[in-house]
Amino acid sequence: MRDLIYRMIYWVAEVHQKILSINDNGGYYFTDKQLHFLVIGALGLAMIFVVYPIFKLLANSGHTMVIAWLYVFTLILVICFAIEIGQWYSGTGRPEAADITYGIMGFLFMFAGFAIVRGIFHAIVKLIRGDKNKGGRSGRSGGTGYDDDYYYRH
């Protein structure tokens, strides 16, 4: 995980240098703020075109937990980096990639435990209900007998 984080940092630095080179050599001379506006704006829009269809597909197939996990995992990444940047800026700690790695691994480990407990719970519920809800409450084909969104609708 640590190597992956460092590779991502170096990759971002390389992309940054290429963008600056294109900006300067192409005669554009955008300011740093203008480049952030253009690049992050375009990146965000491109990500919407990729993420929206995936989330729509997941939502329509009853996989709201996957959407929630992806969202929370993204927030965890941002929070871990923000904590390390905050430590560096305030001088209250030593920022280390290992801290980010351990934070992310903590979330993954705890979520795995939650997923196991959740799976056991749903298996017990399915056994208790028997075959009477074979198609699932949502009426979707291939239902599992339970629906994450059931409690939000009732």
BAZABA-431813 format. One record per atom (N, C-alpha, C, O): residue in three letters; atom name; x, z, y. Coordinates in pm, 1 decimal, m for minus. Layout:
 residu atome       xx       zz       yy
    Ala    CA        X        Z        Y
...
***
This chain:
 residu atome       xx       zz       yy
    Met     N     84.1      0.0   m119.6
    Met    CA      0.0      0.0      0.0
    Met     C     88.2      0.0    125.5
    Met     O     60.2    m69.9    222.9
    Arg     N    194.7     79.7    120.7
    Arg    CA    283.8     88.6    236.2
    Arg     C    346.6    m46.8    264.9
    Arg     O    353.6    m89.1    380.3
    Asp     N    393.1   m115.8    158.9
    Asp    CA    453.3   m247.6    176.9
    Asp     C    352.4   m345.7    233.4
    Asp     O    386.6   m428.7    317.7
    Leu     N    229.2   m336.8    187.9
    Leu    CA    124.3   m424.6    238.3
    Leu     C    103.1   m402.9    388.7
    Leu     O     88.9   m499.0    464.2
    Ile     N    101.2   m278.0    430.8
    Ile    CA     82.0   m247.3    572.7
    Ile     C    196.3   m304.1    655.4
    Ile     O    174.4   m363.6    760.9
    Tyr     N    318.8   m285.0    606.4
    Tyr    CA    434.2   m339.5    679.3
    Tyr     C    431.1   m492.0    683.2
    Tyr     O    462.9   m551.9    786.0
    Arg     N    392.9   m555.4    572.1
    Arg    CA    381.6   m702.3    571.8
    Arg     C    277.3   m749.5    672.0
    Arg     O    297.3   m849.6    740.9
    Met     N    164.9   m676.7    680.2
    Met    CA     61.0   m713.0    776.6
    Met     C    113.1   m699.0    919.4
    Met     O     85.5   m783.9   1004.2
    Ile     N    188.4   m592.1    946.4
    Ile    CA    243.0   m570.9   1080.9
    Ile     C    338.0   m684.3   1117.0
    Ile     O    331.5   m738.1   1227.5
    Tyr     N    426.9   m721.2   1023.5
    Tyr    CA    521.3   m829.9   1050.7
    Tyr     C    449.7   m964.0   1065.0
    Tyr     O    488.1  m1046.8   1147.6
    Trp     N    345.5   m985.0    984.5
    Trp    CA    269.3  m1108.6    995.0
    Trp     C    202.0  m1118.6   1132.5
    Trp     O    204.4  m1224.1   1195.9
    Val     N    142.7  m1009.0   1177.3
    Val    CA     78.7  m1006.4   1309.5
    Val     C    182.9  m1033.0   1418.3
    Val     O    155.5  m1105.4   1514.0
    Ala     N    301.9   m974.6   1404.0
    Ala    CA    408.5   m997.2   1502.2
    Ala     C    450.3  m1144.2   1504.2
    Ala     O    474.9  m1199.8   1611.2
    Glu     N    458.7  m1207.7   1386.6
    Glu    CA    492.7  m1350.0   1379.9
    Glu     C    384.9  m1435.3   1446.0
    Glu     O    415.5  m1526.0   1523.5
    Val     N    260.5  m1406.4   1415.5
    Val    CA    149.6  m1481.3   1476.6
    Val     C    152.8  m1462.8   1628.2
    Val     O    131.6  m1558.1   1703.2
    His     N    179.1  m1341.1   1672.6
    His    CA    187.8  m1311.5   1815.8
    His     C    295.2  m1396.8   1882.0
    His     O    273.8  m1454.2   1988.7
    Gln     N    411.2  m1404.3   1817.1
    Gln    CA    520.7  m1484.4   1873.1
    Gln     C    484.7  m1632.5   1877.0
    Gln     O    518.3  m1701.4   1973.4
    Lys     N    417.3  m1682.2   1774.3
    Lys    CA    376.5  m1822.8   1771.9
    Lys     C    277.3  m1852.4   1884.0
    Lys     O    285.8  m1956.0   1950.0
    Ile     N    184.0  m1761.1   1904.7
    Ile    CA     85.0  m1780.3   2012.1
    Ile     C    155.0  m1779.8   2147.4
    Ile     O    124.2  m1862.2   2233.5
    Leu     N    248.6  m1687.7   2166.6
    Leu    CA    324.0  m1685.0   2293.3
    Leu     C    405.3  m1812.1   2311.6
    Leu     O    415.4  m1864.3   2422.6
    Ser     N    462.8  m1861.6   2203.9
    Ser    CA    541.1  m1984.9   2210.3
    Ser     C    452.9  m2104.1   2247.9
    Ser     O    489.6  m2185.6   2332.5
    Ile     N    337.3  m2112.9   2184.4
    Ile    CA    242.6  m2220.7   2217.4
    Ile     C    198.9  m2209.3   2362.6
    Ile     O    189.6  m2309.7   2433.2
    Asn     N    172.6  m2088.7   2406.4
    Asn    CA    129.1  m2064.5   2543.5
    Asn     C    237.2  m2108.4   2643.0
    Asn     O    208.6  m2180.7   2738.5
    Asp     N    360.7  m2064.6   2620.2
    Asp    CA    468.5  m2093.9   2714.3
    Asp     C    515.1  m2238.5   2705.8
    Asp     O    532.5  m2304.1   2808.5
    Asn     N    535.5  m2289.1   2583.7
    Asn    CA    585.3  m2426.1   2566.7
    Asn     C    480.0  m2531.1   2596.7
    Asn     O    512.5  m2644.5   2631.9
    Gly     N    354.2  m2493.4   2582.9
    Gly    CA    246.0  m2588.3   2610.3
    Gly     C    211.1  m2596.2   2757.7
    Gly     O    129.0  m2678.5   2798.1
    Gly     N    272.4  m2511.7   2837.4
    Gly    CA    247.4  m2514.7   2981.0
    Gly     C    117.7  m2447.0   3022.7
    Gly     O     67.0  m2472.7   3131.9
    Tyr     N     63.1  m2360.5   2936.7
    Tyr    CA    m62.9  m2295.1   2970.9
    Tyr     C    m41.1  m2171.7   3058.1
    Tyr     O   m110.8  m2153.1   3157.9
    Tyr     N     53.3  m2089.0   3021.7
    Tyr    CA     89.3  m1969.1   3097.0
    Tyr     C    m29.6  m1873.7   3119.7
    Tyr     O    m49.7  m1821.5   3229.4
    Phe     N   m107.0  m1853.2   3012.7
    Phe    CA   m211.6  m1752.2   3020.7
    Phe     C   m145.4  m1615.3   3029.4
    Phe     O    m37.0  m1594.6   2974.8
    Thr     N   m210.1  m1523.0   3097.2
    Thr    CA   m159.6  m1385.9   3101.0
    Thr     C   m185.7  m1319.0   2966.7
    Thr     O   m260.1  m1371.6   2883.9
    Asp     N   m125.0  m1203.9   2945.7
    Asp    CA   m146.0  m1128.6   2822.0
    Asp     C   m293.4  m1095.9   2804.3
    Asp     O   m346.6  m1106.6   2693.8
    Lys     N   m359.4  m1056.5   2911.6
    Lys    CA   m503.1  m1021.6   2904.9
    Lys     C   m586.7  m1144.0   2870.5
    Lys     O   m680.7  m1135.2   2791.5
    Gln     N   m553.0  m1257.7   2929.4
    Gln    CA   m627.3  m1380.7   2900.8
    Gln     C   m608.0  m1423.5   2755.2
    Gln     O   m701.9  m1470.4   2691.0
    Leu     N   m485.2  m1407.1   2703.1
    Leu    CA   m459.9  m1440.8   2563.3
    Leu     C   m537.9  m1348.8   2469.5
    Leu     O   m595.0  m1394.6   2370.5
    His     N   m540.4  m1219.8   2500.7
    His    CA   m619.2  m1127.1   2418.6
    His     C   m765.6  m1166.5   2421.4
    His     O   m832.0  m1166.3   2317.6
    Phe     N   m816.7  m1200.4   2538.6
    Phe    CA   m955.1  m1242.2   2553.1
    Phe     C   m983.8  m1362.7   2463.5
    Phe     O  m1081.3  m1362.2   2388.4
    Leu     N   m899.6  m1465.6   2471.0
    Leu    CA   m921.4  m1589.5   2396.2
    Leu     C   m900.6  m1571.2   2245.9
    Leu     O   m984.0  m1613.3   2165.8
    Val     N   m790.4  m1509.0   2208.3
    Val    CA   m756.9  m1499.0   2066.0
    Val     C   m850.3  m1402.6   1993.0
    Val     O   m903.9  m1436.7   1887.5
    Ile     N   m870.1  m1284.2   2047.2
    Ile    CA   m957.4  m1186.5   1979.8
    Ile     C  m1101.9  m1234.9   1982.0
    Ile     O  m1175.0  m1215.2   1885.0
    Gly     N  m1143.6  m1297.4   2090.8
    Gly    CA  m1278.3  m1353.9   2096.4
    Gly     C  m1299.4  m1459.2   1989.2
    Gly     O  m1401.2  m1457.3   1919.9
    Ala     N  m1204.3  m1551.3   1974.3
    Ala    CA  m1214.6  m1657.1   1872.5
    Ala     C  m1205.8  m1597.4   1731.5
    Ala     O  m1279.1  m1639.2   1641.9
    Leu     N  m1117.9  m1501.4   1712.1
    Leu    CA  m1104.5  m1436.3   1582.1
    Leu     C  m1234.1  m1364.6   1543.5
    Leu     O  m1280.5  m1375.7   1430.0
    Gly     N  m1291.4  m1292.0   1637.6
    Gly    CA  m1416.8  m1222.0   1610.9
    Gly     C  m1529.7  m1317.2   1575.4
    Gly     O  m1606.7  m1291.4   1482.9
    Leu     N  m1539.5  m1426.5   1648.7
    Leu    CA  m1644.8  m1524.2   1621.2
    Leu     C  m1623.8  m1589.5   1484.3
    Leu     O  m1719.4  m1610.1   1409.5
    Ala     N  m1498.6  m1621.9   1451.9
    Ala    CA  m1469.3  m1679.7   1321.0
    Ala     C  m1505.5  m1581.7   1209.6
    Ala     O  m1558.0  m1621.1   1105.5
    Met     N  m1477.0  m1454.0   1232.7
    Met    CA  m1510.6  m1353.3   1132.3
    Met     C  m1661.4  m1340.0   1114.3
    Met     O  m1708.2  m1317.2   1002.8
    Ile     N  m1737.5  m1353.7   1221.6
    Ile    CA  m1884.6  m1350.4   1211.2
    Ile     C  m1933.2  m1462.1   1119.2
    Ile     O  m2020.4  m1440.2   1035.2
    Phe     N  m1876.6  m1581.8   1135.2
    Phe    CA  m1918.6  m1695.5   1052.7
    Phe     C  m1883.7  m1676.0    905.3
    Phe     O  m1948.1  m1735.2    818.7
    Val     N  m1784.3  m1595.1    875.8
    Val    CA  m1747.5  m1567.1    737.3
    Val     C  m1825.1  m1446.4    684.0
    Val     O  m1878.8  m1451.1    573.3
    Val     N  m1831.0  m1338.9    762.4
    Val    CA  m1887.9  m1213.0    715.7
    Val     C  m2040.6  m1218.1    708.9
    Val     O  m2099.1  m1165.9    614.1
    Tyr     N  m2105.4  m1279.0    806.0
    Tyr    CA  m2252.9  m1279.3    809.6
    Tyr     C  m2314.7  m1337.1    682.1
    Tyr     O  m2402.2  m1273.2    623.7
    Pro     N  m2272.6  m1455.5    636.9
    Pro    CA  m2334.8  m1506.8    512.8
    Pro     C  m2310.3  m1416.3    391.6
    Pro     O  m2396.9  m1402.1    305.3
    Ile     N  m2191.7  m1355.8    386.3
    Ile    CA  m2162.5  m1266.3    274.0
    Ile     C  m2252.9  m1143.8    278.1
    Ile     O  m2310.3  m1105.1    176.3
    Phe     N  m2265.8  m1082.1    396.9
    Phe    CA  m2351.6   m963.9    409.4
    Phe     C  m2497.7   m999.6    385.6
    Phe     O  m2571.3   m921.1    325.8
    Lys     N  m2540.2  m1114.9    430.8
    Lys    CA  m2679.3  m1157.5    409.3
    Lys     C  m2705.8  m1173.2    259.6
    Lys     O  m2809.8  m1130.5    209.5
    Leu     N  m2611.6  m1234.4    189.1
    Leu    CA  m2624.6  m1250.0     44.7
    Leu     C  m2629.0  m1113.6    m24.9
    Leu     O  m2710.8  m1091.8   m114.2
    Leu     N  m2541.5  m1023.0     15.8
    Leu    CA  m2539.9   m889.3    m43.4
    Leu     C  m2669.6   m813.7    m14.6
    Leu     O  m2723.5   m746.9   m102.9
    Ala     N  m2719.7   m824.1    108.1
    Ala    CA  m2843.1   m754.7    144.7
    Ala     C  m2962.4   m810.5     66.9
    Ala     O  m3047.3   m734.8     19.9
    Asn     N  m2968.1   m941.4     53.7
    Asn    CA  m3080.2  m1003.7    m16.5
    Asn     C  m3077.3   m977.2   m166.1
    Asn     O  m3180.2   m987.4   m232.9
    Ser     N  m2959.9   m943.2   m219.6
    Ser    CA  m2951.6   m914.6   m362.6
    Ser     C  m2949.8   m764.7   m390.3
    Ser     O  m2920.5   m722.3   m502.1
    Gly     N  m2981.1   m684.0   m288.1
    Gly    CA  m2995.5   m540.5   m307.2
    Gly     C  m2864.1   m463.4   m314.1
    Gly     O  m2860.6   m353.6   m369.8
    His     N  m2758.0   m517.0   m259.9
    His    CA  m2627.8   m451.4   m264.8
    His     C  m2593.4   m385.1   m131.1
    His     O  m2488.0   m410.6    m73.0
    Thr     N  m2682.9   m301.2    m84.6
    Thr    CA  m2658.9   m234.7     44.1
    Thr     C  m2542.6   m136.3     37.5
    Thr     O  m2478.2   m111.6    139.4
    Met     N  m2514.4    m80.3    m77.9
    Met    CA  m2401.1     11.9    m90.0
    Met     C  m2269.1    m62.6    m66.2
    Met     O  m2176.2     m6.3     m8.2
    Val     N  m2260.2   m185.7   m109.6
    Val    CA  m2138.8   m265.5    m87.3
    Val     C  m2119.6   m289.1     62.5
    Val     O  m2007.8   m279.7    113.2
    Ile     N  m2227.3   m319.4    132.4
    Ile    CA  m2219.5   m340.0    277.2
    Ile     C  m2175.1   m210.8    344.5
    Ile     O  m2087.9   m212.6    431.3
    Ala     N  m2234.2    m99.9    305.2
    Ala    CA  m2196.7     29.0    363.3
    Ala     C  m2050.0     60.0    334.8
    Ala     O  m1978.6    107.5    423.1
    Trp     N  m2004.5     33.8    212.4
    Trp    CA  m1865.9     60.6    177.1
    Trp     C  m1770.9    m23.7    260.9
    Trp     O  m1671.9     28.1    312.6
    Leu     N  m1799.1   m151.6    275.1
    Leu    CA  m1712.9   m238.8    355.5
    Leu     C  m1706.0   m191.4    500.2
    Leu     O  m1598.9   m191.5    561.0
    Tyr     N  m1818.4   m151.6    554.3
    Tyr    CA  m1822.4   m103.0    692.0
    Tyr     C  m1741.0     25.6    707.2
    Tyr     O  m1659.6     38.0    798.7
    Val     N  m1763.5    120.1    617.5
    Val    CA  m1693.1    248.0    624.9
    Val     C  m1543.2    227.4    600.9
    Val     O  m1461.4    289.3    669.0
    Phe     N  m1506.4    142.6    506.5
    Phe    CA  m1364.9    116.5    480.1
    Phe     C  m1297.6     59.8    605.1
    Phe     O  m1185.0     97.4    637.9
    Thr     N  m1365.8    m29.7    673.8
    Thr    CA  m1312.5    m84.2    799.0
    Thr     C  m1293.4     26.3    902.2
    Thr     O  m1190.2     32.4    969.1
    Leu     N  m1392.9    113.3    914.9
    Leu    CA  m1379.9    225.4   1008.5
    Leu     C  m1264.8    318.0    970.4
    Leu     O  m1192.6    366.3   1057.6
    Ile     N  m1247.3    342.9    841.4
    Ile    CA  m1137.7    428.1    795.3
    Ile     C  m1003.4    367.2    834.5
    Ile     O   m913.9    438.5    879.9
    Leu     N   m988.9    237.1    817.4
    Leu    CA   m864.9    170.3    858.1
    Leu     C   m838.9    190.2   1007.2
    Leu     O   m728.3    225.9   1047.8
    Val     N   m940.8    167.0   1087.0
    Val    CA   m927.0    181.0   1232.2
    Val     C   m893.2    325.3   1268.7
    Val     O   m805.3    349.5   1351.4
    Ile     N   m961.7    420.0   1208.1
    Ile    CA   m937.9    561.4   1238.4
    Ile     C   m796.2    602.0   1198.6
    Ile     O   m728.3    671.8   1273.9
    Cys     N   m751.1    558.6   1080.4
    Cys    CA   m614.8    593.2   1036.5
    Cys     C   m510.4    540.3   1133.7
    Cys     O   m418.2    612.6   1171.4
    Phe     N   m524.4    415.1   1174.3
    Phe    CA   m429.1    358.6   1270.5
    Phe     C   m441.1    428.8   1405.4
    Phe     O   m339.9    455.1   1470.3
    Ala     N   m562.7    459.2   1448.3
    Ala    CA   m582.0    526.0   1577.3
    Ala     C   m517.5    664.9   1577.3
    Ala     O   m459.3    705.7   1677.8
    Ile     N   m526.9    736.6   1467.5
    Ile    CA   m465.4    868.9   1458.2
    Ile     C   m313.6    857.2   1472.3
    Ile     O   m251.7    934.7   1545.2
    Glu     N   m254.7    761.5   1403.5
    Glu    CA   m109.4    744.5   1411.0
    Glu     C    m65.7    701.1   1550.7
    Glu     O     35.7    748.6   1601.8
    Ile     N   m141.1    612.0   1611.4
    Ile    CA   m109.5    569.7   1748.5
    Ile     C   m125.3    687.7   1843.1
    Ile     O    m43.5    706.7   1933.2
    Gly     N   m230.0    767.1   1823.1
    Gly    CA   m251.2    885.7   1906.0
    Gly     C   m138.3    985.6   1891.9
    Gly     O    m95.5   1045.4   1990.6
    Gln     N    m88.9   1004.5   1768.8
    Gln    CA     24.4   1094.8   1747.9
    Gln     C    148.8   1043.9   1820.9
    Gln     O    221.3   1121.1   1883.6
    Trp     N    171.9    914.6   1812.0
    Trp    CA    287.3    855.6   1879.4
    Trp     C    274.9    872.6   2030.6
    Trp     O    369.6    914.1   2097.4
    Tyr     N    157.7    840.3   2083.2
    Tyr    CA    138.1    843.6   2228.2
    Tyr     C    145.3    985.2   2284.2
    Tyr     O    204.8   1007.8   2389.6
    Ser     N     85.2   1079.7   2214.0
    Ser    CA     79.7   1216.9   2264.9
    Ser     C    201.2   1300.7   2224.8
    Ser     O    222.5   1409.2   2278.8
    Gly     N    280.1   1250.6   2130.8
    Gly    CA    395.8   1325.6   2084.3
    Gly     C    359.9   1445.3   1997.4
    Gly     O    440.8   1536.6   1980.5
    Thr     N    237.2   1445.2   1941.7
    Thr    CA    192.4   1559.7   1861.8
    Thr     C    227.2   1546.0   1714.3
    Thr     O    198.0   1636.0   1635.6
    Gly     N    288.2   1436.7   1676.0
    Gly    CA    325.2   1417.7   1536.2
    Gly     C    413.4   1295.7   1522.5
    Gly     O    438.4   1223.6   1619.1
    Arg     N    459.8   1274.0   1401.4
    Arg    CA    543.0   1157.6   1373.4
    Arg     C    458.1   1051.8   1305.4
    Arg     O    416.2   1071.2   1191.3
    Pro     N    431.7    940.5   1372.2
    Pro    CA    352.6    835.3   1307.9
    Pro     C    428.6    775.4   1189.9
    Pro     O    545.3    738.1   1202.1
    Glu     N    361.5    766.8   1076.9
    Glu    CA    422.9    710.2    957.1
    Glu     C    321.4    623.1    884.1
    Glu     O    202.6    654.7    878.1
    Ala     N    371.0    512.9    828.8
    Ala    CA    284.4    425.7    749.2
    Ala     C    232.1    500.4    626.9
    Ala     O    121.1    473.9    580.7
    Ala     N    311.1    592.9    574.8
    Ala    CA    268.6    670.0    457.4
    Ala     C    143.1    751.6    488.4
    Ala     O     58.0    769.3    401.2
    Asp     N    130.6    801.6    612.1
    Asp    CA      9.9    876.7    649.6
    Asp     C   m113.2    787.0    639.9
    Asp     O   m218.1    829.3    591.3
    Ile     N    m99.6    664.0    686.1
    Ile    CA   m210.9    568.2    679.3
    Ile     C   m244.4    540.7    533.0
    Ile     O   m361.1    541.3    493.7
    Thr     N   m141.5    516.6    453.7
    Thr    CA   m160.7    487.8    311.7
    Thr     C   m232.3    602.5    241.5
    Thr     O   m328.2    579.9    167.6
    Tyr     N   m186.1    726.2    264.4
    Tyr    CA   m248.5    841.2    199.1
    Tyr     C   m392.2    861.3    247.1
    Tyr     O   m478.7    899.1    168.0
    Gly     N   m418.5    837.0    374.0
    Gly    CA   m554.8    848.4    424.6
    Gly     C   m648.7    749.4    357.4
    Gly     O   m759.4    784.9    316.9
    Ile     N   m603.5    625.2    345.8
    Ile    CA   m685.5    521.5    281.8
    Ile     C   m704.0    552.8    133.5
    Ile     O   m813.5    538.4     79.2
    Met     N   m596.5    595.7     69.1
    Met    CA   m605.9    629.7    m72.5
    Met     C   m700.0    749.3    m94.6
    Met     O   m770.9    755.2   m195.1
    Gly     N   m700.1    843.9     m0.4
    Gly    CA   m793.0    956.4    m10.0
    Gly     C   m937.2    909.1     m9.0
    Gly     O  m1019.0    955.2    m88.7
    Phe     N   m968.5    816.4     81.8
    Phe    CA  m1104.8    762.5     85.9
    Phe     C  m1138.1    690.6    m44.0
    Phe     O  m1245.0    712.1   m101.0
    Leu     N  m1046.7    604.6    m91.7
    Leu    CA  m1072.9    529.0   m214.6
    Leu     C  m1092.5    622.2   m333.9
    Leu     O  m1181.8    599.7   m415.6
    Phe     N  m1010.7    726.0   m344.9
    Phe    CA  m1021.6    821.8   m454.2
    Phe     C  m1154.4    896.1   m448.4
    Phe     O  m1224.4    907.5   m549.0
    Met     N  m1188.8    946.5   m329.9
    Met    CA  m1314.3   1021.8   m316.6
    Met     C  m1435.8    933.0   m337.4
    Met     O  m1535.4    976.6   m395.0
    Phe     N  m1428.4    806.6   m290.4
    Phe    CA  m1539.6    715.5   m313.4
    Phe     C  m1554.4    683.8   m461.7
    Phe     O  m1666.2    671.7   m511.9
    Ala     N  m1441.9    670.3   m532.1
    Ala    CA  m1448.5    644.9   m676.3
    Ala     C  m1520.3    760.2   m746.3
    Ala     O  m1602.6    737.5   m835.0
    Gly     N  m1489.4    883.8   m706.4
    Gly    CA  m1559.3    999.6   m762.3
    Gly     C  m1708.1    993.9   m732.7
    Gly     O  m1791.0   1018.3   m820.5
    Phe     N  m1741.3    961.6   m608.5
    Phe    CA  m1882.1    948.0   m570.5
    Phe     C  m1950.4    839.4   m652.9
    Phe     O  m2062.4    858.3   m700.3
    Ala     N  m1882.4    724.4   m670.3
    Ala    CA  m1940.9    613.0   m745.0
    Ala     C  m1968.1    652.5   m890.2
    Ala     O  m2069.3    612.3   m947.7
    Ile     N  m1878.7    730.5   m948.7
    Ile    CA  m1899.0    776.2  m1086.5
    Ile     C  m2020.5    868.2  m1094.3
    Ile     O  m2106.3    851.1  m1181.0
    Val     N  m2027.9    965.9  m1003.7
    Val    CA  m2142.3   1058.1  m1002.1
    Val     C  m2271.5    980.7   m976.8
    Val     O  m2373.2   1006.5  m1041.3
    Arg     N  m2267.9    886.2   m883.3
    Arg    CA  m2386.3    805.0   m851.5
    Arg     C  m2429.4    722.9   m972.5
    Arg     O  m2548.4    713.1  m1002.5
    Gly     N  m2331.5    663.6  m1042.3
    Gly    CA  m2362.5    585.2  m1161.8
    Gly     C  m2426.8    669.2  m1269.8
    Gly     O  m2522.6    626.4  m1334.1
    Ile     N  m2373.8    789.9  m1290.0
    Ile    CA  m2431.9    881.7  m1389.0
    Ile     C  m2575.2    918.6  m1350.1
    Ile     O  m2665.0    919.4  m1434.3
    Phe     N  m2595.4    949.0  m1221.7
    Phe    CA  m2729.7    983.6  m1173.4
    Phe     C  m2827.8    869.7  m1199.6
    Phe     O  m2937.0    891.8  m1252.0
    His     N  m2788.1    747.8  m1162.9
    His    CA  m2879.1    634.1  m1182.3
    His     C  m2902.7    605.5  m1330.3
    His     O  m3012.1    563.1  m1367.9
    Ala     N  m2802.8    627.8  m1414.6
    Ala    CA  m2820.9    608.8  m1558.4
    Ala     C  m2921.6    709.7  m1613.4
    Ala     O  m3006.4    675.6  m1695.9
    Ile     N  m2911.2    834.2  m1566.6
    Ile    CA  m3006.1    938.0  m1610.3
    Ile     C  m3147.2    903.0  m1563.0
    Ile     O  m3243.1    914.2  m1639.4
    Val     N  m3159.6    861.0  m1437.8
    Val    CA  m3291.6    822.2  m1385.3
    Val     C  m3348.9    707.5  m1467.2
    Val     O  m3467.8    707.4  m1498.9
    Lys     N  m3265.8    610.3  m1501.6
    Lys    CA  m3312.4    496.1  m1580.6
    Lys     C  m3357.3    540.7  m1720.0
    Lys     O  m3457.7    491.7  m1771.7
    Leu     N  m3283.2    633.2  m1780.2
    Leu    CA  m3322.3    685.0  m1912.4
    Leu     C  m3454.0    760.0  m1906.1
    Leu     O  m3538.2    744.9  m1994.5
    Ile     N  m3472.8    840.2  m1803.0
    Ile    CA  m3596.1    917.9  m1788.7
    Ile     C  m3715.8    826.5  m1767.7
    Ile     O  m3822.3    848.6  m1825.3
    Arg     N  m3698.5    725.0  m1686.1
    Arg    CA  m3808.9    631.5  m1658.3
    Arg     C  m3839.2    542.8  m1776.5
    Arg     O  m3952.2    496.1  m1791.5
    Gly     N  m3742.3    519.0  m1859.5
    Gly    CA  m3764.7    433.6  m1975.7
    Gly     C  m3783.8    289.7  m1935.4
    Gly     O  m3722.8    242.5  m1839.5
    Asp     N  m3868.3    219.8  m2008.4
    Asp    CA  m3889.2     77.0  m1984.8
    Asp     C  m3999.0     47.7  m1885.3
    Asp     O  m4025.0    m68.9  m1855.5
    Lys     N  m4064.4    150.1  m1832.7
    Lys    CA  m4179.7    123.3  m1746.6
    Lys     C  m4140.9     53.5  m1616.4
    Lys     O  m4225.8    m12.0  m1556.0
    Asn     N  m4016.4     64.8  m1570.7
    Asn    CA  m3971.4     m3.5  m1449.5
    Asn     C  m3864.9   m107.0  m1480.9
    Asn     O  m3765.8   m119.0  m1408.9
    Lys     N  m3885.1   m180.1  m1586.7
    Lys    CA  m3784.2   m274.2  m1634.4
    Lys     C  m3740.4   m373.3  m1527.5
    Lys     O  m3622.0   m406.0  m1519.4
    Gly     N  m3831.0   m420.5  m1447.4
    Gly    CA  m3798.2   m519.8  m1345.3
    Gly     C  m3745.8   m459.5  m1216.9
    Gly     O  m3706.2   m533.7  m1127.0
    Gly     N  m3744.0   m330.2  m1204.9
    Gly    CA  m3697.2   m265.5  m1082.2
    Gly     C  m3808.4   m253.2   m981.1
    Gly     O  m3904.7   m329.7   m984.0
    Arg     N  m3795.6   m158.0   m892.5
    Arg    CA  m3898.3   m134.7   m790.6
    Arg     C  m3906.0   m247.5   m690.0
    Arg     O  m4011.8   m276.1   m634.0
    Ser     N  m3791.6   m311.3   m667.8
    Ser    CA  m3789.5   m412.5   m563.4
    Ser     C  m3855.2   m542.3   m608.1
    Ser     O  m3882.8   m629.0   m525.2
    Gly     N  m3880.4   m557.0   m736.4
    Gly    CA  m3942.4   m677.9   m786.1
    Gly     C  m3843.9   m792.2   m799.5
    Gly     O  m3883.2   m903.7   m833.8
    Arg     N  m3716.2   m766.6   m773.0
    Arg    CA  m3614.7   m871.2   m787.5
    Arg     C  m3588.2   m891.7   m935.6
    Arg     O  m3594.9   m797.7  m1014.8
    Ser     N  m3558.1  m1015.4   m971.9
    Ser    CA  m3526.1  m1038.5  m1111.7
    Ser     C  m3392.4   m973.7  m1142.1
    Ser     O  m3303.4   m970.8  m1057.0
    Gly     N  m3378.1   m921.9  m1263.2
    Gly    CA  m3254.6   m855.1  m1302.2
    Gly     C  m3240.7   m717.6  m1241.1
    Gly     O  m3129.6   m666.0  m1228.9
    Gly     N  m3352.2   m657.3  m1202.3
    Gly    CA  m3348.4   m525.2  m1139.6
    Gly     C  m3291.6   m420.6  m1232.4
    Gly     O  m3292.2   m437.6  m1354.3
    Thr     N  m3243.2   m313.9  m1175.7
    Thr    CA  m3179.1   m208.3  m1253.5
    Thr     C  m3270.3    m88.9  m1273.0
    Thr     O  m3231.8      8.3  m1338.0
    Gly     N  m3390.5    m94.5  m1217.8
    Gly    CA  m3480.8     18.9  m1231.5
    Gly     C  m3473.4    112.6  m1112.3
    Gly     O  m3550.7    208.1  m1104.1
    Tyr     N  m3382.8     87.4  m1020.7
    Tyr    CA  m3373.9    166.6   m899.3
    Tyr     C  m3333.5     74.7   m785.6
    Tyr     O  m3281.5    m34.7   m807.8
    Asp     N  m3357.5    119.5   m666.1
    Asp    CA  m3331.1     36.8   m549.1
    Asp     C  m3278.6    126.3   m438.5
    Asp     O  m3345.6    221.8   m399.1
    Asp     N  m3160.1     97.1   m388.1
    Asp    CA  m3099.5    177.7   m281.8
    Asp     C  m3189.4    189.8   m159.2
    Asp     O  m3188.9    293.0    m92.1
    Asp     N  m3265.8     86.2   m129.5
    Asp    CA  m3347.4     86.1     m8.5
    Asp     C  m3484.8    148.6    m29.0
    Asp     O  m3561.4    158.2     66.9
    Tyr     N  m3518.9    191.5   m150.1
    Tyr    CA  m3650.6    243.9   m178.5
    Tyr     C  m3686.1    359.1    m85.2
    Tyr     O  m3797.5    364.9    m33.2
    Tyr     N  m3592.5    450.2    m63.9
    Tyr    CA  m3620.9    568.2     16.4
    Tyr     C  m3636.3    536.9    163.1
    Tyr     O  m3700.0    613.0    235.9
    Tyr     N  m3579.1    426.1    208.5
    Tyr    CA  m3595.5    386.3    348.5
    Tyr     C  m3730.2    320.6    373.0
    Tyr     O  m3781.6    324.0    484.8
    Arg     N  m3788.1    260.3    268.4
    Arg    CA  m3916.6    192.7    283.8
    Arg     C  m4034.3    285.8    263.1
    Arg     O  m4144.2    255.0    309.2
    His     N  m4016.0    398.7    195.7
    His    CA  m4128.2    487.1    162.8
    His     C  m4113.0    621.5    227.5
    His     O  m4198.6    708.3    210.3
***
